[in-house]
Amino acid sequence: MSTIPALMPNYARLDLSFDRGEGAWLHATNGRRYLDFAAGIAVTSLGHAHPHLVEALTRQAGKLWHCSNLFRIPEQERLAERLVAASFADSVLFCNSGAEAIEASLKLARRYQFERLGGVRRWRTLVTQNAFHGRTMATIAAGGQQKHIHGFEPVMEGFDRVPYGDLEAARAAITPETGAILVEPIQGEGGVHPAPAGYLAGLRALADQEGLVLILDEVQTGMGRTGTLFAHELDGIVPDVVATAKGLGGGFPVGACLARGPFAGVLTAGTHGTTFGGNPLAMAVGNAVLDVLLADGFLEQVRAHAATLRAGLEALVARYPGLLAEVRGRGLLLGLACRCPNADLLSALRDEGLLAVPAADNVVRLLPPLTLGLADIEAAEACLARACARLAGETV
Ligand SMILES: *Cc1c(COP(=O)(O)O)cnc(C)c1O
């Protein structure tokens, strides 16, 4: 008999599993109930078992699951039209994950420059330190993190790295071979670092001057997470290409690459493809997610709840300066920069019934569902206060 676990060991999983979710809450098989501020890493943005999403998926499941992109898929056309109407974009390509959305964006930029200049001239991409773009070969090269690259060399060529937020460094790093800039509006995995004021606008101007494609990685920040449909709206800029994924399917795997004007038609028939991308199930759920996100007042409410939650977190930081350094982020993509080990706070929070996610730079990331209510915020604040009190050695 084999002693090798059937599942490959690429995740150090917690010994915790769930059999049911409801709104902001998860029910574990150990009988406990957890307030879910992890949201499957910013994915279940409308909470668990949202009735409108359940209805859309089950209705579609009874009709048609898959037919391939060899045929027209009406739900796909509809979702594309709605994303176009609600954003900077003129056209959309669907795929199944964040990394695939980044891959499509990188391929689009290369192809755009190839067609424009009649050959492989501007094929390199400017990327930033501390970035995260996924775990495929191209996206680990773009992210450039040693912990993701180690042992997988040789690394794909063509990425030039500059410090995040440093416009002058970006300008200085452009060469005659640079064709694109790829950047996150808020570095999520990298520790919840929002772009400094003026940075994205500066990159926009730079891309215009130099004829570069400005690609934003909104895989985590997109689909309402920041209280706007896309994070770049807060910076008042128009990107060329945006990759998004996590919140788009509310837990159903789907990704999208959005592009405007001259970039919209680059990936012509035969240049790129995906068997599963944009299948009827994913599209039915994506349309249902948009129904909720774009409903009157929904994003306003996200912003209001985000401000309430943030104020509570600021108060916590003021009360426990020995444990917590600061609150970072925008909307409901919030990071608590810790002075204690972030793993200790995460574990204490779990003991109190609150799930959150680590991020680099010793950060505890809070990614509640956008649908959370004031009662959920109060429950989370109570868990946070008890966890901090315990870590600070107060009797609770
Ligand atoms: C999660 C994430 C990705 C990768 O998405 P996958 O669906 O895991 O491939 C890429 N970029 C950012 C900013 C992310 O947060």
The ligand as an SDF file (V2000), in Angstrom:
LIG
                    3D

 15 15  0  0  0  0  0  0  0  0999 V2000
   -4.7150   35.8470   -7.6690 C   0  0  0  0  0  0  0  0  0  0  0  0
   -3.9520   36.7720   -8.5550 C   0  0  0  0  0  0  0  0  0  0  0  0
   -3.4520   36.3400   -9.7960 C   0  0  0  0  0  0  0  0  0  0  0  0
   -3.5270   34.9000  -10.2600 C   0  0  0  0  0  0  0  0  0  0  0  0
   -4.8250   34.4340  -10.3600 O   0  0  0  0  0  0  0  0  0  0  0  0
   -5.0670   32.8310  -10.4840 P   0  0  0  0  0  0  0  0  0  0  0  0
   -6.5370   32.7360  -10.7050 O   0  0  0  0  0  0  0  0  0  0  0  0
   -4.6160   32.2390   -9.1850 O   0  0  0  0  0  0  0  0  0  0  0  0
   -4.2790   32.3590  -11.6270 O   0  0  0  0  0  0  0  0  0  0  0  0
   -2.8250   37.2820  -10.5990 C   0  0  0  0  0  0  0  0  0  0  0  0
   -2.6880   38.5520  -10.2060 N   0  0  0  0  0  0  0  0  0  0  0  0
   -3.1500   39.0080   -9.0220 C   0  0  0  0  0  0  0  0  0  0  0  0
   -2.9830   40.4440   -8.6580 C   0  0  0  0  0  0  0  0  0  0  0  0
   -3.7880   38.1230   -8.1460 C   0  0  0  0  0  0  0  0  0  0  0  0
   -4.2150   38.5660   -6.9600 O   0  0  0  0  0  0  0  0  0  0  0  0
  1  2  1  0
  2  3  1  0
  2 14  2  0
  3  4  1  0
  3 10  2  0
  4  5  1  0
  5  6  1  0
  6  7  2  0
  6  8  1  0
  6  9  1  0
 10 11  1  0
 11 12  2  0
 12 13  1  0
 12 14  1  0
 14 15  1  0
M  END
$$$$
